[in-house]
Amino acid sequence: MKRLGYNVVKETDLFDRGYGDVGIDFFECHDIFEGNTITNPPYTNINEWIAHSLNITSNKVYIFCRIQTIETISRYNKIYKDNPPVLICPFVKRINCYRNNSTKAKGSAVCYSWFIWDNNDNTNETKVRWLI
């Protein structure tokens, strides 16, 4: 994002992946962030990531994850029912996500999407826009 000219205030990660402040546990961050949060959280605790992001971010939350994140009654009751995303943007083409700084391209059967919440939007309406 910095290379594209965006004002990036803070880059953090729990593990050293070659950028940002390392050793930062996201769940130990409790100060309200006055900007946007953009993250690709681990899917194993995606509910907690979404809920915590919404609690500590004053503006928009962008979560990059599998489209299956839209599923489950548990997630609906915990997150979507009272605070649905304003926008879900699935990629039309399957994209590769590299692991641990690897740039080896592999085919993917996973559909990824951006889920976007706007803490200043109270419409409780979710729109879908496809990324081509």
NUZA-39562 format. One record per atom (N, C-alpha, C): atom name; residue number from 1; chain; x, y, z. Coordinates in Angstrom, 2 decimals. Each point is the difference from the previous one (the first is absolute). Last residue first. Layout:
<rs>
{'CA',NUM,'A',{X,Y,Z}}
...
</rs>
This chain:
<rs>
{'N',132,'A',{-13.08,-7.72,-10.87}}
{'CA',132,'A',{0.37,-0.64,-1.27}}
{'C',132,'A',{1.48,0.18,-0.25}}
{'N',131,'A',{-3.77,0.00,4.23}}
{'CA',131,'A',{1.31,0.51,-0.39}}
{'C',131,'A',{0.46,-0.77,-1.22}}
{'N',130,'A',{-5.16,1.12,2.12}}
{'CA',130,'A',{0.98,-0.98,-0.43}}
{'C',130,'A',{1.29,0.69,-0.44}}
{'N',129,'A',{-4.02,1.25,3.66}}
{'CA',129,'A',{0.66,0.51,-1.22}}
{'C',129,'A',{1.10,-0.98,-0.36}}
{'N',128,'A',{-4.62,0.58,3.51}}
{'CA',128,'A',{1.03,-0.85,-0.57}}
{'C',128,'A',{0.52,0.68,-1.26}}
{'N',127,'A',{-2.58,1.64,4.94}}
{'CA',127,'A',{0.02,-0.02,-1.45}}
{'C',127,'A',{1.12,-0.93,-0.44}}
{'N',126,'A',{-3.20,0.92,4.72}}
{'CA',126,'A',{1.22,-0.50,-0.61}}
{'C',126,'A',{-0.15,-0.03,-1.53}}
{'N',125,'A',{-2.24,2.78,4.52}}
{'CA',125,'A',{-0.24,-0.61,-1.30}}
{'C',125,'A',{1.34,-0.40,-0.60}}
{'N',124,'A',{-1.15,2.70,4.08}}
{'CA',124,'A',{-0.17,-1.45,0.20}}
{'C',124,'A',{-0.35,-0.72,-1.29}}
{'N',123,'A',{0.99,4.89,1.15}}
{'CA',123,'A',{-1.08,-0.50,-0.86}}
{'C',123,'A',{-0.33,-1.47,0.24}}
{'N',122,'A',{3.33,3.45,1.92}}
{'CA',122,'A',{-1.00,-0.69,0.81}}
{'C',122,'A',{-1.14,-0.58,-0.82}}
{'N',121,'A',{5.46,1.88,-0.15}}
{'CA',121,'A',{-1.14,-0.30,-0.86}}
{'C',121,'A',{-0.99,-0.83,0.81}}
{'N',120,'A',{4.40,1.32,1.49}}
{'CA',120,'A',{-0.78,1.22,-0.12}}
{'C',120,'A',{-1.22,-0.17,-0.89}}
{'N',119,'A',{3.36,-3.40,0.82}}
{'CA',119,'A',{-0.59,0.31,1.30}}
{'C',119,'A',{-0.82,1.29,-0.02}}
{'N',118,'A',{1.18,-3.72,-3.80}}
{'CA',118,'A',{0.18,1.44,0.20}}
{'C',118,'A',{-0.72,0.38,1.29}}
{'N',117,'A',{2.15,-4.74,-2.65}}
{'CA',117,'A',{-0.94,0.62,0.94}}
{'C',117,'A',{0.34,1.48,0.07}}
{'N',116,'A',{1.06,-4.49,-3.48}}
{'CA',116,'A',{0.26,1.39,0.42}}
{'C',116,'A',{-1.12,0.49,0.90}}
{'N',115,'A',{2.66,-4.51,-2.55}}
{'CA',115,'A',{-1.17,0.33,0.81}}
{'C',115,'A',{0.28,1.36,0.61}}
{'N',114,'A',{2.08,-2.94,-4.40}}
{'CA',114,'A',{0.16,1.05,1.00}}
{'C',114,'A',{-1.35,0.18,0.67}}
{'N',113,'A',{1.86,-4.70,-2.35}}
{'CA',113,'A',{-0.81,1.21,-0.07}}
{'C',113,'A',{0.50,1.02,1.00}}
{'N',112,'A',{1.15,-5.21,-2.75}}
{'CA',112,'A',{0.27,1.02,1.01}}
{'C',112,'A',{-0.86,1.24,-0.25}}
{'N',111,'A',{0.02,-5.58,-1.24}}
{'CA',111,'A',{-0.46,1.32,-0.42}}
{'C',111,'A',{0.22,0.98,1.15}}
{'N',110,'A',{2.47,-4.91,-1.43}}
{'CA',110,'A',{-0.61,0.86,1.00}}
{'C',110,'A',{-0.41,1.33,-0.60}}
{'N',109,'A',{2.55,-3.73,-1.89}}
{'CA',109,'A',{-1.42,-0.31,-0.09}}
{'C',109,'A',{-0.79,0.88,0.97}}
{'N',108,'A',{5.07,0.37,-2.70}}
{'CA',108,'A',{-0.80,0.15,1.20}}
{'C',108,'A',{-1.46,-0.34,-0.28}}
{'N',107,'A',{5.62,-0.69,-1.84}}
{'CA',107,'A',{-1.41,0.19,-0.30}}
{'C',107,'A',{-0.80,0.08,1.29}}
{'N',106,'A',{5.03,1.63,-0.04}}
{'CA',106,'A',{-0.72,-1.26,0.02}}
{'C',106,'A',{-1.44,0.31,-0.39}}
{'N',105,'A',{5.26,2.50,0.07}}
{'CA',105,'A',{-1.42,0.02,-0.36}}
{'C',105,'A',{-0.56,-1.42,0.02}}
{'N',104,'A',{4.16,2.39,2.74}}
{'CA',104,'A',{-0.31,-1.11,-0.90}}
{'C',104,'A',{-1.51,-0.02,-0.25}}
{'N',103,'A',{2.75,2.88,2.93}}
{'CA',103,'A',{-0.62,0.57,-1.20}}
{'C',103,'A',{-0.28,-1.09,-1.04}}
{'N',102,'A',{0.74,0.66,5.77}}
{'CA',102,'A',{0.23,-0.79,-1.19}}
{'C',102,'A',{-0.69,0.69,-1.17}}
{'N',101,'A',{-0.12,1.35,4.76}}
{'CA',101,'A',{0.87,0.69,-0.95}}
{'C',101,'A',{0.35,-0.82,-1.23}}
{'N',100,'A',{-3.23,-1.64,3.28}}
{'CA',100,'A',{1.33,0.17,0.59}}
{'C',100,'A',{1.03,0.54,-0.99}}
{'N',99,'A',{-4.22,-1.36,-2.51}}
{'CA',99,'A',{0.22,-0.26,1.42}}
{'C',99,'A',{1.46,0.24,0.37}}
{'N',98,'A',{-3.81,1.81,-4.02}}
{'CA',98,'A',{1.29,-0.61,0.32}}
{'C',98,'A',{0.15,-0.14,1.50}}
{'N',97,'A',{-4.34,0.12,-3.40}}
{'CA',97,'A',{0.54,0.64,1.20}}
{'C',97,'A',{1.27,-0.74,0.37}}
{'N',96,'A',{-3.14,0.63,-4.74}}
{'CA',96,'A',{0.91,-0.76,0.83}}
{'C',96,'A',{0.43,0.83,1.20}}
{'N',95,'A',{-4.79,0.16,-2.97}}
{'CA',95,'A',{1.32,0.59,0.19}}
{'C',95,'A',{0.83,-0.90,0.90}}
{'N',94,'A',{-4.58,-0.16,-3.53}}
{'CA',94,'A',{0.66,-0.53,1.18}}
{'C',94,'A',{1.40,0.59,0.07}}
{'N',93,'A',{-3.99,2.73,-2.30}}
{'CA',93,'A',{1.00,-1.03,-0.30}}
{'C',93,'A',{0.61,-0.48,1.31}}
{'N',92,'A',{-3.26,3.14,0.50}}
{'CA',92,'A',{-0.58,-0.80,-1.07}}
{'C',92,'A',{0.94,-1.14,-0.37}}
{'N',91,'A',{-0.38,2.36,4.91}}
{'CA',91,'A',{0.80,0.03,-1.22}}
{'C',91,'A',{-0.64,-0.92,-1.02}}
{'N',90,'A',{-2.77,2.57,4.01}}
{'CA',90,'A',{0.68,-1.23,-0.40}}
{'C',90,'A',{0.80,0.22,-1.28}}
{'N',89,'A',{-2.09,3.21,3.97}}
{'CA',89,'A',{0.59,0.06,-1.34}}
{'C',89,'A',{0.72,-1.30,-0.33}}
{'N',88,'A',{-3.83,2.65,3.51}}
{'CA',88,'A',{0.77,-1.23,-0.18}}
{'C',88,'A',{0.44,-0.01,-1.45}}
{'N',87,'A',{-2.03,3.91,3.79}}
{'CA',87,'A',{0.41,-0.43,-1.33}}
{'C',87,'A',{0.74,-1.32,0.08}}
{'N',86,'A',{-1.84,2.15,3.79}}
{'CA',86,'A',{-0.67,0.85,-0.99}}
{'C',86,'A',{0.27,-0.50,-1.41}}
{'N',85,'A',{-0.26,-3.16,4.56}}
{'CA',85,'A',{0.92,0.80,-0.82}}
{'C',85,'A',{-0.80,0.86,-0.98}}
{'N',84,'A',{-2.33,-1.28,4.65}}
{'CA',84,'A',{0.37,-0.60,-1.28}}
{'C',84,'A',{1.03,0.85,-0.74}}
{'N',83,'A',{-1.96,-0.49,4.98}}
{'CA',83,'A',{1.01,0.85,-0.64}}
{'C',83,'A',{0.44,-0.61,-1.32}}
{'N',82,'A',{-3.32,-2.01,2.87}}
{'CA',82,'A',{-0.05,1.36,0.51}}
{'C',82,'A',{0.97,0.95,-0.69}}
{'N',81,'A',{-0.34,-4.57,-1.50}}
{'CA',81,'A',{-1.37,0.36,0.36}}
{'C',81,'A',{-0.10,1.46,0.44}}
{'N',80,'A',{4.28,-2.24,-1.00}}
{'CA',80,'A',{-0.77,0.57,-1.11}}
{'C',80,'A',{-1.38,0.51,0.38}}
{'N',79,'A',{3.04,-2.11,3.41}}
{'CA',79,'A',{0.54,1.16,-0.72}}
{'C',79,'A',{-1.01,0.61,-0.97}}
{'N',78,'A',{-0.89,-3.85,2.99}}
{'CA',78,'A',{1.04,0.73,0.72}}
{'C',78,'A',{0.38,1.31,-0.69}}
{'N',77,'A',{-3.23,-3.05,-1.95}}
{'CA',77,'A',{-0.50,0.50,1.28}}
{'C',77,'A',{1.02,0.87,0.73}}
{'N',76,'A',{1.29,-2.04,-4.10}}
{'CA',76,'A',{-1.11,0.92,-0.23}}
{'C',76,'A',{-0.47,0.61,1.32}}
{'N',75,'A',{3.17,-3.39,0.18}}
{'CA',75,'A',{0.60,1.27,-0.43}}
{'C',75,'A',{-1.09,1.03,-0.27}}
{'N',74,'A',{-1.50,-4.30,1.11}}
{'CA',74,'A',{0.76,0.56,1.12}}
{'C',74,'A',{0.59,1.35,-0.36}}
{'N',73,'A',{-2.14,-2.61,-3.28}}
{'CA',73,'A',{-0.97,0.68,0.86}}
{'C',73,'A',{0.71,0.65,1.18}}
{'N',72,'A',{2.31,-1.01,-4.89}}
{'CA',72,'A',{-0.22,-0.52,1.36}}
{'C',72,'A',{-0.94,0.87,0.82}}
{'N',71,'A',{2.84,1.69,-4.66}}
{'CA',71,'A',{-0.84,-1.10,0.48}}
{'C',71,'A',{0.01,-0.13,1.53}}
{'N',70,'A',{2.66,3.04,-2.81}}
{'CA',70,'A',{-1.38,0.47,0.06}}
{'C',70,'A',{-0.93,-1.04,0.64}}
{'N',69,'A',{4.63,-0.75,-0.97}}
{'CA',69,'A',{-0.16,0.79,1.22}}
{'C',69,'A',{-1.43,0.50,0.14}}
{'N',68,'A',{1.82,-2.31,-3.85}}
{'CA',68,'A',{-0.74,-0.81,0.97}}
{'C',68,'A',{-0.19,0.73,1.33}}
{'N',67,'A',{2.70,1.71,-3.61}}
{'CA',67,'A',{-1.42,0.33,-0.12}}
{'C',67,'A',{-0.84,-0.80,1.00}}
{'N',66,'A',{5.15,1.15,1.13}}
{'CA',66,'A',{-0.77,-0.88,-0.88}}
{'C',66,'A',{-1.46,0.41,-0.01}}
{'N',65,'A',{3.39,3.90,1.14}}
{'CA',65,'A',{-0.16,-1.38,0.44}}
{'C',65,'A',{-0.81,-0.80,-1.01}}
{'N',64,'A',{1.76,5.24,1.82}}
{'CA',64,'A',{0.22,-0.84,-1.16}}
{'C',64,'A',{-0.06,-1.45,0.46}}
{'N',63,'A',{-1.94,4.90,1.99}}
{'CA',63,'A',{0.47,-1.34,0.32}}
{'C',63,'A',{0.11,-0.78,-1.31}}
{'N',62,'A',{-0.55,5.34,2.04}}
{'CA',62,'A',{0.11,-0.80,-1.22}}
{'C',62,'A',{0.60,-1.35,0.39}}
{'N',61,'A',{-2.53,4.56,2.43}}
{'CA',61,'A',{0.73,-1.25,0.20}}
{'C',61,'A',{-0.08,-0.78,-1.30}}
{'N',60,'A',{-0.64,5.58,1.66}}
{'CA',60,'A',{-0.34,-1.18,-0.78}}
{'C',60,'A',{0.90,-1.18,0.37}}
{'N',59,'A',{-0.50,3.82,3.45}}
{'CA',59,'A',{-0.44,0.27,-1.36}}
{'C',59,'A',{-0.39,-1.30,-0.70}}
{'N',58,'A',{1.77,0.27,4.52}}
{'CA',58,'A',{-1.05,1.01,-0.05}}
{'C',58,'A',{-0.59,0.18,-1.39}}
{'N',57,'A',{2.30,-4.31,2.85}}
{'CA',57,'A',{0.16,0.84,-1.18}}
{'C',57,'A',{-1.15,1.00,-0.07}}
{'N',56,'A',{0.51,-3.66,3.26}}
{'CA',56,'A',{1.13,0.93,0.18}}
{'C',56,'A',{0.20,0.95,-1.18}}
{'N',55,'A',{-3.57,-3.41,0.27}}
{'CA',55,'A',{0.04,0.66,1.30}}
{'C',55,'A',{1.09,1.06,0.12}}
{'N',54,'A',{-0.48,-2.82,-3.88}}
{'CA',54,'A',{-1.12,0.93,0.07}}
{'C',54,'A',{0.01,0.79,1.31}}
{'N',53,'A',{3.19,-3.41,-0.55}}
{'CA',53,'A',{0.26,1.08,-0.97}}
{'C',53,'A',{-1.10,1.06,0.08}}
{'N',52,'A',{-0.58,-3.95,2.49}}
{'CA',52,'A',{1.01,0.88,0.61}}
{'C',52,'A',{0.31,1.18,-0.92}}
{'N',51,'A',{-2.97,-3.31,-1.65}}
{'CA',51,'A',{-0.59,0.70,1.15}}
{'C',51,'A',{1.00,0.97,0.63}}
{'N',50,'A',{1.56,-2.76,-3.51}}
{'CA',50,'A',{-1.00,0.96,-0.48}}
{'C',50,'A',{-0.55,0.81,1.16}}
{'N',49,'A',{2.94,-3.47,1.09}}
{'CA',49,'A',{0.69,1.08,-0.73}}
{'C',49,'A',{-0.98,1.06,-0.46}}
{'N',48,'A',{-1.71,-3.92,2.02}}
{'CA',48,'A',{0.64,0.86,0.98}}
{'C',48,'A',{0.72,1.17,-0.67}}
{'N',47,'A',{-1.90,-3.28,-2.77}}
{'CA',47,'A',{-1.06,0.71,0.74}}
{'C',47,'A',{0.60,0.99,0.97}}
{'N',46,'A',{2.91,-2.94,-2.40}}
{'CA',46,'A',{-0.49,1.14,-0.78}}
{'C',46,'A',{-1.09,0.77,0.73}}
{'N',45,'A',{3.43,-3.84,0.89}}
{'CA',45,'A',{-0.73,0.82,0.99}}
{'C',45,'A',{-0.55,1.27,-0.65}}
{'N',44,'A',{2.12,-3.37,-2.65}}
{'CA',44,'A',{-0.34,-0.81,1.17}}
{'C',44,'A',{-0.74,0.79,1.07}}
{'N',43,'A',{1.96,1.74,-4.18}}
{'CA',43,'A',{-1.39,-0.43,-0.06}}
{'C',43,'A',{-0.44,-0.75,1.25}}
{'N',42,'A',{3.70,4.05,-0.34}}
{'CA',42,'A',{-0.07,-1.46,-0.10}}
{'C',42,'A',{-1.46,-0.45,0.08}}
{'N',41,'A',{0.82,4.92,-1.95}}
{'CA',41,'A',{0.17,-0.77,1.23}}
{'C',41,'A',{0.03,-1.51,-0.24}}
{'N',40,'A',{0.86,4.73,-2.47}}
{'CA',40,'A',{-0.23,-1.35,-0.52}}
{'C',40,'A',{0.20,-0.95,1.18}}
{'N',39,'A',{-1.13,5.71,-0.44}}
{'CA',39,'A',{0.69,-1.19,0.49}}
{'C',39,'A',{-0.42,-1.26,-0.75}}
{'N',38,'A',{-0.49,5.74,1.11}}
{'CA',38,'A',{0.03,-0.89,-1.16}}
{'C',38,'A',{0.80,-1.22,0.40}}
{'N',37,'A',{-2.58,4.67,2.25}}
{'CA',37,'A',{0.75,-1.22,0.25}}
{'C',37,'A',{-0.14,-0.89,-1.22}}
{'N',36,'A',{-0.33,5.64,0.80}}
{'CA',36,'A',{-0.57,-1.23,-0.52}}
{'C',36,'A',{0.89,-1.17,0.40}}
{'N',35,'A',{-0.14,4.44,3.06}}
{'CA',35,'A',{0.08,-0.17,-1.46}}
{'C',35,'A',{-0.77,-1.23,-0.44}}
{'N',34,'A',{1.00,1.56,4.63}}
{'CA',34,'A',{-0.79,1.03,-0.68}}
{'C',34,'A',{0.07,-0.08,-1.52}}
{'N',33,'A',{0.36,-3.54,4.41}}
{'CA',33,'A',{0.78,0.47,-1.14}}
{'C',33,'A',{-0.88,0.93,-0.82}}
{'N',32,'A',{0.04,-1.59,5.41}}
{'CA',32,'A',{-0.80,0.23,-1.19}}
{'C',32,'A',{0.89,0.59,-1.09}}
{'N',31,'A',{1.87,-3.31,3.90}}
{'CA',31,'A',{-0.23,1.41,-0.30}}
{'C',31,'A',{-0.82,0.11,-1.28}}
{'N',30,'A',{1.65,-4.18,1.75}}
{'CA',30,'A',{-1.32,0.42,0.47}}
{'C',30,'A',{-0.29,1.47,-0.23}}
{'N',29,'A',{3.34,-4.72,-1.09}}
{'CA',29,'A',{-0.19,1.40,-0.39}}
{'C',29,'A',{-1.41,0.42,0.37}}
{'N',28,'A',{1.66,-4.47,0.41}}
{'CA',28,'A',{0.48,0.81,1.12}}
{'C',28,'A',{-0.11,1.50,-0.31}}
{'N',27,'A',{-1.07,-3.41,-3.18}}
{'CA',27,'A',{-1.00,-0.04,1.05}}
{'C',27,'A',{0.43,0.72,1.28}}
{'N',26,'A',{2.93,-0.49,-3.81}}
{'CA',26,'A',{-1.15,0.83,-0.35}}
{'C',26,'A',{-1.02,0.07,1.12}}
{'N',25,'A',{5.28,-0.77,0.41}}
{'CA',25,'A',{-1.19,-0.84,0.10}}
{'C',25,'A',{-1.22,0.90,-0.19}}
{'N',24,'A',{5.36,0.44,-1.50}}
{'CA',24,'A',{-1.19,0.70,0.47}}
{'C',24,'A',{-1.19,-0.95,-0.03}}
{'N',23,'A',{4.66,-0.67,-1.59}}
{'CA',23,'A',{-0.27,-0.41,1.37}}
{'C',23,'A',{-1.20,0.69,0.60}}
{'N',22,'A',{2.63,2.47,-3.95}}
{'CA',22,'A',{-0.18,-1.43,0.23}}
{'C',22,'A',{-0.25,-0.27,1.48}}
{'N',21,'A',{-0.54,4.18,-3.91}}
{'CA',21,'A',{0.40,-0.29,1.37}}
{'C',21,'A',{-0.38,-1.45,0.31}}
{'N',20,'A',{0.85,1.21,-5.22}}
{'CA',20,'A',{-0.79,0.43,1.15}}
{'C',20,'A',{0.63,-0.31,1.34}}
{'N',19,'A',{1.52,-3.03,-4.10}}
{'CA',19,'A',{-0.51,1.37,0.00}}
{'C',19,'A',{-0.73,0.29,1.30}}
{'N',18,'A',{1.95,-4.34,-1.21}}
{'CA',18,'A',{0.82,0.92,-0.77}}
{'C',18,'A',{-0.52,1.42,-0.08}}
{'N',17,'A',{-1.72,-3.80,2.54}}
{'CA',17,'A',{-0.20,-0.33,-1.41}}
{'C',17,'A',{0.72,1.00,-0.89}}
{'N',16,'A',{-0.59,-1.72,5.45}}
{'CA',16,'A',{0.87,0.76,-0.90}}
{'C',16,'A',{-0.17,-0.51,-1.43}}
{'N',15,'A',{-3.96,-0.19,3.88}}
{'CA',15,'A',{1.20,-0.68,-0.47}}
{'C',15,'A',{0.78,0.88,-0.97}}
{'N',14,'A',{-3.98,1.59,1.95}}
{'CA',14,'A',{0.48,-0.79,1.12}}
{'C',14,'A',{1.35,-0.64,-0.36}}
{'N',13,'A',{-1.58,4.68,-2.11}}
{'CA',13,'A',{-0.20,-1.42,-0.19}}
{'C',13,'A',{0.53,-0.70,1.24}}
{'N',12,'A',{-1.14,5.35,-2.39}}
{'CA',12,'A',{0.37,-0.91,1.09}}
{'C',12,'A',{-0.26,-1.43,-0.41}}
{'N',11,'A',{0.19,5.62,-1.54}}
{'CA',11,'A',{0.05,-1.35,-0.55}}
{'C',11,'A',{0.44,-0.92,1.13}}
{'N',10,'A',{-2.11,5.37,-0.63}}
{'CA',10,'A',{0.58,-1.06,0.81}}
{'C',10,'A',{-0.08,-1.33,-0.74}}
{'N',9,'A',{-1.15,4.23,-2.06}}
{'CA',9,'A',{0.37,0.47,1.33}}
{'C',9,'A',{0.74,-1.08,0.77}}
{'N',8,'A',{-0.73,1.36,-5.36}}
{'CA',8,'A',{-0.09,-1.14,0.90}}
{'C',8,'A',{0.54,0.43,1.34}}
{'N',7,'A',{-1.79,2.34,-4.66}}
{'CA',7,'A',{0.58,0.35,1.28}}
{'C',7,'A',{-0.22,-1.15,0.98}}
{'N',6,'A',{0.41,-0.45,-5.52}}
{'CA',6,'A',{-0.91,0.16,1.13}}
{'C',6,'A',{0.77,0.34,1.27}}
{'N',5,'A',{1.77,-1.02,-4.59}}
{'CA',5,'A',{-0.18,1.38,0.43}}
{'C',5,'A',{-0.96,0.23,1.14}}
{'N',4,'A',{1.82,-4.12,-2.26}}
{'CA',4,'A',{-1.07,0.60,-0.78}}
{'C',4,'A',{-0.34,1.42,0.45}}
{'N',3,'A',{3.24,-2.68,2.27}}
{'CA',3,'A',{0.49,0.15,-1.37}}
{'C',3,'A',{-1.04,0.64,-0.91}}
{'N',2,'A',{-1.19,-1.12,4.43}}
{'CA',2,'A',{0.91,1.15,-0.01}}
{'C',2,'A',{0.51,0.26,-1.41}}
{'N',1,'A',{-2.58,-3.77,0.72}}
{'CA',1,'A',{-0.83,1.19,0.00}}
{'C',1,'A',{0.87,1.25,0.00}}
</rs>
